[in-house]
Amino acid sequence: MNFVYLIKGLSYNINNGSDNLIYLDYSATTPVDRLVLEDYLEFNKTNFANSNSLHKLGKKALVDITKSTKFIKEKLKLETHELIYTSGATEANNLALKGIAYKNKALGNHIITTPFEHSSVTTCLNYLAKQGFVIDVVGFDDSGRIDLEELESLITENTILVSINLVNSEVGILQDLKALTSLLKHYPKIVFHSDMTQAIGKVSLDYSQADLIAFSAHKLYGFKGVGGLFIRKGLKVTPIIHGGKSVSQFRGGTPPTNLVHSLAKTIEVALTDFETKLKKIKEINNYLIDKLSLINNLVINSNKYSINQIVNFSYVKLSALKLQNYLSDKDIYVSTTSACLSDKSISKTIKELTGSYERAISSIRISLSHLTTKQEIDKLILALKELENENN
């Protein structure tokens, strides 16, 4: 992967000088798209004012935020929701979970989630459990999809919130959003939150079925430091950040006009030629799985419900961390668990899904992009085969 940007004298090289870098960790983060970066730099030349300021430049900044918000909601077909800008998906998940828990605690204290959530959800729920909220974890079938009968059996008169991520970040399992919302609509008191960080811009679905939707720009070839929480109109949450005037009553602080503008551009670029990108990723996914299946002692953990961008496997003769380091030394970059948990020695998701400690301690996540090439996959496979020969 040789990804160099030349922007009016600015050289931006993702490889840091290496022409052999093979990046297969797009679910952890993505490089900023050239068009997004160019647009950001150009916008910042004249659009730097505080949107809370009452002078002409301030009013212009506020107009741009309003236009960007309208554009994002239209592109994602989420006009039924308000968009609250956050620093990323972690803040968005915290605002969703704590915001609903605190706002609706008079209605109940019971929350249902899954064992496959991102750490920004599980850690937040652990915190709420210490505040007196009761957290139940719903089971799943052999493929990792939520057991809907068990989910319904867990619902009580005190249930106020259900939090289920749409796409698991390690194995890529896509939940049945329509089935989940069809069930939960029979319980109008329950708010349905979904962490869609690994879904938006990767799968084509009616996202609006969820009440609360968290996402982040840096998973979509945008900047780190900006994301959002879509909240269904009419729904209220208790703010967790209080401060100066903002564009939402639910989140204080000076609006980051430049990042909001860049988020709109990020969404635009991500959805341009969307189906063509998805087709290419599917081809690369099939190619990768075919090649991996020829390697001894390697088991693929992803299944038919995994999105094409994520392939999880276990090379059972070596721990995940050792394999990651081996590949990293060859400038091939992959993840063990979710990037936010990459220092952990075992994947709890794989342990829950397969029941195998051996597979859990050796699981590797490959995450693909429309930028991924077959030549990069070939180099990954060659490195794995060289390792296989060394272990024989």
C-alpha positions in Angstrom: 0.0 0.0 0.0 1.6 3.2 -1.1 -0.8 6.1 -0.3 0.8 9.5 -0.8 -1.1 12.8 -0.8 0.4 15.9 -2.4 -1.8 18.8 -1.3 -0.4 22.2 -2.3 3.0 21.5 -1.0 1.9 19.2 1.8 3.2 15.6 1.5 1.0 13.1 3.4 2.3 9.6 3.3 0.4 6.9 5.1 3.4 4.5 4.9 5.8 6.8 6.8 8.4 6.1 4.1 7.7 2.4 3.7 6.6 1.2 0.3 5.9 -2.3 1.6 3.3 -1.4 4.3 0.3 -3.7 4.2 -2.5 -2.2 6.3 -5.3 -4.7 7.2 -6.7 -3.0 10.3 -9.3 -0.7 8.8 -11.8 -1.6 11.6 -9.5 0.0 14.1 -9.1 3.2 12.1 -8.8 4.4 8.5 -6.5 6.8 6.7 -8.1 10.2 6.1 -9.4 10.2 2.5 -7.6 12.7 0.3 -10.8 14.5 -0.7 -11.7 14.9 3.0 -8.3 16.2 3.9 -8.2 18.7 1.0 -11.6 19.9 1.8 -10.7 20.3 5.5 -7.6 22.4 4.7 -9.4 24.6 2.3 -12.4 25.1 4.6 -10.2 26.1 7.5 -8.6 29.0 5.6 -11.7 31.2 6.1 -14.1 29.2 8.3 -12.5 29.3 11.7 -15.0 31.4 13.6 -16.9 30.3 16.7 -20.5 29.5 15.7 -21.7 31.0 18.9 -20.3 34.4 18.0 -22.9 37.0 16.9 -20.8 38.6 14.2 -20.9 37.8 10.5 -18.2 35.1 10.6 -19.9 33.4 13.6 -23.2 33.4 11.9 -21.6 32.0 8.7 -20.1 29.1 10.8 -23.5 28.3 12.3 -25.1 28.3 8.9 -22.4 25.8 7.7 -23.1 23.5 10.7 -26.8 23.6 9.9 -26.1 22.7 6.3 -23.7 19.9 7.2 -26.2 18.5 9.7 -29.0 18.5 7.1 -26.7 16.9 4.6 -25.5 14.1 6.9 -29.1 13.2 8.0 -30.3 13.1 4.4 -27.4 11.0 3.2 -27.9 8.4 6.0 -31.7 8.7 5.7 -32.0 9.7 9.4 -34.2 12.7 9.1 -36.3 11.3 11.9 -33.4 11.8 14.3 -31.5 14.7 15.8 -27.7 14.6 15.4 -25.6 15.3 18.5 -22.0 15.9 17.6 -19.5 14.2 19.9 -15.8 13.5 20.1 -16.4 10.0 18.7 -18.3 6.8 19.3 -17.1 6.3 22.8 -18.6 9.6 23.9 -21.7 8.9 21.9 -22.2 5.5 23.6 -21.7 7.0 27.0 -24.2 9.8 26.3 -26.8 7.3 25.0 -26.5 4.8 27.8 -26.0 7.2 30.8 -28.3 9.7 29.2 -31.3 7.4 29.0 -30.5 5.6 32.3 -30.5 8.9 34.2 -33.4 10.4 32.3 -35.7 7.4 32.6 -34.7 6.0 36.0 -38.1 6.8 37.4 -39.5 4.3 34.9 -37.2 1.5 35.8 -33.5 0.4 36.3 -33.2 -2.6 34.0 -30.9 -2.7 31.0 -30.3 -5.5 28.5 -27.2 -5.9 26.4 -25.0 -8.6 24.7 -21.7 -10.2 25.4 -20.4 -8.8 22.1 -20.3 -5.1 22.8 -17.4 -2.7 22.4 -15.6 -1.7 25.6 -17.1 1.8 25.5 -20.5 0.1 26.0 -19.5 -2.6 28.5 -17.4 -0.3 30.7 -20.2 2.2 30.7 -22.8 -0.4 31.7 -20.4 -1.7 34.5 -20.4 1.9 35.8 -24.2 2.1 35.7 -24.4 -1.2 37.6 -22.5 0.4 40.4 -25.1 3.2 40.4 -27.9 0.6 41.0 -28.9 -0.3 37.5 -29.5 -4.0 36.8 -27.7 -5.3 33.7 -28.7 -8.5 32.0 -26.7 -10.1 29.1 -28.8 -11.9 26.5 -27.7 -15.1 24.9 -27.1 -15.9 21.2 -27.4 -18.8 18.7 -24.5 -20.8 17.2 -23.9 -18.1 14.6 -23.6 -15.3 17.2 -27.0 -13.7 16.5 -29.1 -12.6 19.4 -31.6 -15.2 20.7 -34.8 -13.2 20.3 -36.9 -15.5 22.5 -34.4 -15.1 25.4 -34.3 -11.4 24.8 -38.1 -11.1 25.2 -37.9 -13.4 28.3 -35.5 -11.0 29.9 -37.8 -8.0 29.5 -39.6 -6.9 32.7 -41.7 -3.9 33.7 -38.5 -2.2 34.8 -36.7 -2.5 31.5 -35.9 0.9 30.1 -33.0 0.3 27.7 -31.7 -2.4 25.3 -28.2 -1.9 23.8 -27.1 -4.2 21.0 -24.4 -3.3 18.5 -25.3 -3.8 14.9 -21.9 -5.2 13.8 -19.5 -6.8 16.2 -16.1 -5.3 15.8 -14.1 -8.5 16.2 -15.9 -11.1 14.1 -18.1 -8.8 12.1 -21.4 -10.5 12.9 -24.4 -8.4 11.6 -27.4 -8.6 13.8 -30.9 -8.8 12.4 -31.9 -5.2 13.0 -35.4 -5.6 11.6 -36.2 -8.6 13.8 -34.9 -6.8 16.9 -36.9 -3.6 16.3 -40.0 -5.7 15.4 -39.8 -7.3 18.8 -39.0 -4.1 20.8 -41.8 -2.1 19.2 -44.2 -4.0 21.4 -42.5 -2.4 24.4 -42.8 1.3 23.9 -41.2 2.2 27.2 -37.9 0.5 26.1 -35.3 2.7 24.3 -33.2 0.8 21.7 -29.6 1.9 21.4 -27.2 0.5 18.8 -23.5 1.1 18.5 -23.2 1.3 14.7 -19.6 2.3 14.5 -18.7 -0.7 12.4 -21.9 -0.6 10.3 -22.4 2.9 9.0 -20.7 3.3 5.7 -20.1 -0.5 5.5 -23.6 -2.0 5.2 -26.7 -0.8 3.5 -29.6 -0.9 6.0 -32.4 1.3 7.4 -30.5 2.6 10.3 -33.5 4.7 11.5 -35.0 1.6 13.1 -32.9 2.3 16.2 -33.7 5.0 18.7 -30.1 5.9 19.4 -27.2 5.4 17.0 -23.5 5.9 17.8 -20.8 6.3 15.1 -17.4 7.8 14.5 -15.7 9.5 11.5 -12.4 7.8 11.8 -13.9 4.5 10.8 -15.1 6.1 7.6 -11.8 7.7 6.2 -12.5 10.8 8.3 -10.7 12.5 11.2 -10.4 11.2 14.7 -12.0 13.4 17.3 -15.5 13.7 15.7 -18.5 11.4 15.7 -22.1 11.6 16.6 -25.1 10.2 18.3 -28.4 10.2 16.4 -31.3 10.4 18.8 -34.9 9.9 17.6 -36.8 13.2 17.7 -38.9 13.5 20.8 -36.5 11.3 22.9 -34.7 13.0 25.8 -31.4 12.2 27.4 -29.7 13.7 30.4 -26.5 15.4 29.3 -23.2 14.1 30.6 -21.1 17.1 29.4 -22.3 20.5 30.6 -20.8 23.7 29.3 -21.2 26.6 26.9 -23.8 27.0 24.2 -23.8 24.2 21.5 -26.0 23.1 18.7 -27.8 20.6 20.9 -29.3 20.9 24.3 -27.9 17.4 25.1 -24.2 18.3 24.7 -22.5 21.4 25.9 -19.3 22.9 24.4 -18.3 25.1 21.4 -19.3 23.3 18.2 -16.2 22.2 16.2 -17.3 23.8 12.9 -14.4 22.5 10.9 -14.8 18.9 12.2 -18.6 19.0 11.6 -17.9 20.2 8.1 -15.4 17.4 7.6 -17.8 14.8 8.9 -20.3 15.8 6.2 -17.6 15.5 3.6 -16.6 12.1 5.1 -20.1 10.8 4.7 -20.3 12.1 1.2 -17.1 10.4 0.1 -17.9 7.2 2.0 -21.2 6.8 0.2 -19.9 7.7 -3.3 -19.8 4.6 -5.5 -20.9 2.7 -2.4 -22.1 -0.4 -4.2 -19.0 -0.6 -6.3 -16.8 -0.4 -3.2 -18.9 -3.1 -1.5 -18.5 -5.4 -4.5 -14.8 -5.0 -4.5 -14.6 -5.8 -0.8 -16.7 -8.9 -1.2 -14.3 -10.1 -3.9 -11.3 -9.5 -1.7 -13.1 -11.2 1.2 -13.7 -14.3 -0.9 -10.2 -14.3 -2.1 -8.8 -14.0 1.4 -11.0 -16.8 2.9 -10.1 -19.1 0.0 -6.4 -18.6 0.7 -6.7 -18.9 4.5 -8.5 -22.2 4.1 -5.4 -23.8 2.6 -3.2 -23.1 5.7 -2.9 -25.8 8.3 -3.8 -25.1 11.9 -5.9 -22.1 10.9 -9.6 -21.9 11.7 -11.9 -19.1 10.4 -14.1 -17.7 13.2 -16.2 -15.4 11.0 -19.3 -16.9 9.5 -22.1 -16.2 7.0 -23.4 -13.3 9.1 -20.1 -11.5 9.2 -19.8 -8.4 7.1 -17.3 -8.7 4.3 -15.0 -6.1 5.8 -14.1 -8.3 8.7 -12.4 -11.8 8.7 -11.5 -13.3 12.0 -9.3 -16.4 12.2 -7.3 -18.4 14.8 -3.9 -19.7 14.0 -4.0 -22.2 16.9 -0.2 -22.9 17.1 0.6 -19.4 18.1 -0.8 -16.8 20.4 -2.5 -13.8 18.8 0.0 -11.3 20.2 3.0 -13.3 18.9 1.4 -13.6 15.5 0.6 -9.9 15.4 4.2 -9.1 16.3 5.5 -11.5 13.7 3.4 -9.9 11.0 4.1 -6.4 12.2 7.8 -7.1 11.8 7.0 -7.7 8.1 5.0 -4.5 7.9 1.7 -6.3 7.8 -0.7 -4.7 10.3 -3.6 -6.6 11.8 -5.5 -6.6 15.1 -5.9 -9.2 17.8 -9.1 -8.2 19.5 -10.8 -4.8 19.1 -8.1 -2.1 19.0 -9.4 -0.7 22.3 -8.7 -4.1 23.9 -5.6 -5.0 22.0 -3.4 -5.5 25.1 -5.7 -8.3 26.4 -4.4 -11.8 26.0 -7.7 -13.4 25.1 -10.7 -12.6 23.0 -13.8 -12.9 25.1 -15.9 -12.6 22.0 -14.3 -15.7 20.4 -14.4 -17.5 23.7 -18.1 -16.8 24.0 -18.8 -17.7 20.3 -16.7 -20.8 19.9 -16.3 -22.1 23.5 -12.6 -22.7 22.7 -9.9 -21.1 24.8 -7.3 -22.2 22.2 -9.1 -20.2 19.5 -9.8 -17.3 21.7 -6.1 -16.8 22.7 -5.0 -17.0 19.0 -7.6 -15.0 17.2 -6.6 -12.4 14.6 -8.9 -9.8 13.0 -8.3 -8.9 9.4 -10.3 -5.8 8.4 -10.6 -5.0 4.7 -11.2 -1.9 2.6 -12.0 -1.0 -1.0 -8.3 0.0 -0.9 -7.2 -3.5 -0.1 -5.6 -5.4 -3.1 -5.1 -9.1 -3.9 -1.4 -8.5 -3.9 -1.6 -7.4 -0.3 -3.5 -10.5 0.6 -0.9 -12.6 -1.3 1.8 -11.1 0.9 -0.1 -11.9 4.1 -0.7 -15.5 3.0 3.0 -15.9 2.1 4.0 -14.6 5.5 1.6 -17.1 7.1 2.9 -20.0 5.0 6.5 -19.1 6.0 5.5 -19.2 9.6 3.8 -22.5 9.0 7.0 -23.9 7.5 9.0 -22.7 10.5 6.7 -24.5 12.9 6.8 -27.8 11.1 
